[in-house]
Amino acid sequence: MSVKEADGKILLHCFAGCELENILKPMGLEPKDLFLDNRQAKLESGEIEAIYHYTDANGKPYEVVRTRPKGFYQRQPDGKGGYINSLKGIVPTLYHQSDLPTVIINNDTIFLVEGEKDCDNLWGFGLVATTNPMGAGKWRDSYSEALHGANLVIIPDNDAPGRDHANHIAKSCYGKAAKIRLLELPVKYADISDWLDKGNRPEDLERLIDDSPDYELQPAQMGIKSAQEFIAEQKNKPKVPFLIDQIFPDGKDPIIICGRPQIGKRNLSLYMAFQLADGYPIFDFKTQACKVAYLFMEGGPQQIMDRVEKLARHLRGIPHNLYIQPSDPLPLNPKGQDILTALVDGIKVCFIDSLKYLIPGDYMKPSDALKGMTALAEVERKTGCRFVLIGHIRKPDRKRVSDPVDYWTELKGPTEYLEICNSALMLSRPRHGDKDSNGRFLLLDENIKILYFIKARDSDRELKPLKLKFYRDELLLKPTIEVDQDSLL
């Protein structure tokens, strides 16, 4: 038996399948007795009408608060007896999610409705119901994972947003839930609470369920379009703006900068952070000024400070939009995710020096690489922050010489890193020096570097390698002339 209080009602559910009347009768109670008298008082305008209690995926409590006139906000305890009106650091879950596993095991029906009030009204009749926080249009695929094997009946609100929301949930749960039915109420009822308020009861609901066919995903719902429809849709979509033209589109996956130790990755990355924070071009690539953070997990604070001050003297000073933070290694387990989420809150682009310190487990193991990159994507989704990752390439092997077009194989670690990243840049030394007028190779200048664009998924043109010269006194890499392709071989 499950007993709880919510929205001024006592909610009962018998996991053995008892009827509500049979539960209440031995106690001399009727359904109306489950409504708490002290909740019937009229609420003042703007006053809290109901508080709905949740527990997030990491066991943290949070609440959805309903006010009158109708409004909602979310909050969490601040640890000092008060509340913070945000879900920062919270991993949302379904309403009453902890009750669902037992219901699924028993193959009982779970009603999925729009809103906690509807949910609690069904619980008031002994029916198990759940909903997602924040209402229509806020369903996450992670919620569907909690409904594996469930016998679902989805009841939408009787309006277009409600039906769209219900269809989105059904599509998300398809293939996970054991059975899905979409139950549409007669048009004269606004929602399931309105239906119940008009005198309908669970047995009436059972008849409606029996008349509802099992949900089946149709080709149109799978998103299959004709070629003409696809092209027309793509042309009407606004173009995604670039944070760094051709290289780093906003709202897309991270980019990675790689190279061997001591090649100059950090100097290049700090220069890019300076330029991006001020909105100045990075070489010939335009940028969009934004708030930038540089999070370093190797190299001492003194070393970073020296480099930043030297760059500032030869650029435009330290950008007001640039933030720098030392950090211990931050493997992206749940705790690491929460820390990184808090660190980058309000930041648009964060440079991570270096990628290996984010991976939970073995950096070289594909499953751990995927786990780390998936966790990073979740931080991106929560915060809107985009990441520039600093990585390494494999140790030199004189027996193996890669052609420039195959430089993606040089990246250290499994291919998951490169596959997930939107763009990849590799800083390297030329294979040999330039040629003199007689075609003889000149001595190699150790300050000459080549920047290869080994991947640029959203670029609309071929990005040729850049030949750069490192000016040690300034810590700047500056373009020289276009790379002689013969020098790359």
Buried (B, 14 or more C-beta within 10 A) or exposed (E): EBEBEBBBBBBBBEBEEEEBEEBBEEEEBEBEEBEEEEEEEEEEEEEEBBBBBBBBEEEBEBBBBBBBEEEBBBBBEEEEEEBBEEBEBBBBBBBBBEBBEEBBEEEBBBBBBBBBBBBBBBBBBBBBBBBBBBBBEEBBEBBBEBBEEBBBBBBBBBEEEBBEBBBBBBBBBBEBBEEBBBBBBEEEBBBBBBBBEEEBEEEEBEEBBEEBEEBEEEEEBEEEEEEEEEEEEEEEEEEEEBBBBBBBBBEBBBBBBBBBEEBBBBBBBBBBBBBBBBEBEBBEBEBBBBBBBBBBBBEEEEEBEEBBEBBBEEBEEBBEBBBBBBBEEBBBBEEBBBBBBEBBEEBBBBBBBBBBBBBBEEBEBEEBBBBBBEBBBBBBEBBBBBBBBBBBBBEEEEEEEEEBEEBBEBBBBBEBBBEBBBBBBBBBBBBBBBEEEEEEEEEEBEEBBBBBBBBBEBBEEEBEBBBBBBEEEBBBBEEBEEBEEEBBE
